[in-house]
């Protein structure tokens, strides 16, 4: 315990980013549960974008993976969030 050590009130942007990061985590874990071990490196660029704090790029990199299920997950996320999906 420390004096004045408490949670601040998060901004709406912070809450939106946390929600998007959680969605990415859920999609990634779902993929990893069915993915062959040797294909995990395909998400290297996603992790680079995350390490730079760029969630939008990380989501884009996840969607670029060359596995049909990943494209389906990304498309479903976009549909759920009201984004138009172009081929």
N, C-alpha and C positions, 0 to 999 in steps of 0.2 A: 504494500500500500504506500502510495506517495501522495503528498498534499497536491491538490489541483490536478490529479491524474484521473481524467474522466473522458468519456466519449463526447465529441463535439456533435452538433447537429449536422448531419450530412446534407449537402445540397442536392437538388433534384438531378443535376448532371451526374453527381457521384453515384446516386442510387441507380440511375439508368445505366451507367457504365458497369456497376456491380452486377446488375441483372443480365446485361449482355455477356459479361465475362462468365457468369454462371451458365448461361445457355451454351457458350462455347465449350466450357468444361464438360457439360453433360453430353454434348454431341461427340466430343473427343473421346470420352470414356466409353460411350456406346460403341463407337467405332473400334476402339482398342479391345473391347470384349469379344469382337468377332474377327479381328485382324490377325493375319499371320505375323509372328514376331519380327520377321525380316523386313516388314513394310513400314515400321514405325518411323524410320528416318525421313519419310516423305513429308513430315510436318516440321522439318528443320526451319523453314522460312517462317512458319507460323510462330514458332518459339522465338525466333529473332525479333519479329515484330512485337511480340508480347514483352520481350526484354527491353525494348525501346519505349514501351508504354503506348504503343499504337494498336488499340483494340480493333479499329476498323480494318486496318491492314491484316491483322491476325485472322479476323473472320474471313476476309477475302482469300487469304492463303489457305485456310481450311477448305474453303469451297473449291479451290483450284486442284486439290488432290485428285489423282487420276483413278479413283475408285468410284464406281457408280453409286454406292451407298452414301458416300460423302456428298456427292452432288445432290442426291435426294434429300439428305439432311439439311443442306444449305438452302435448297429450294423451299423445303417445308418451313424453315425458319423465316425466310423472306416472305412467304405467303402469309404466315401467321402475323408477321409484323407489318403487313400491308405494302410491301415493296413489290414493284413490278419486276418480273423475271424475264430477261431477254436471253435468247439463245445466241 
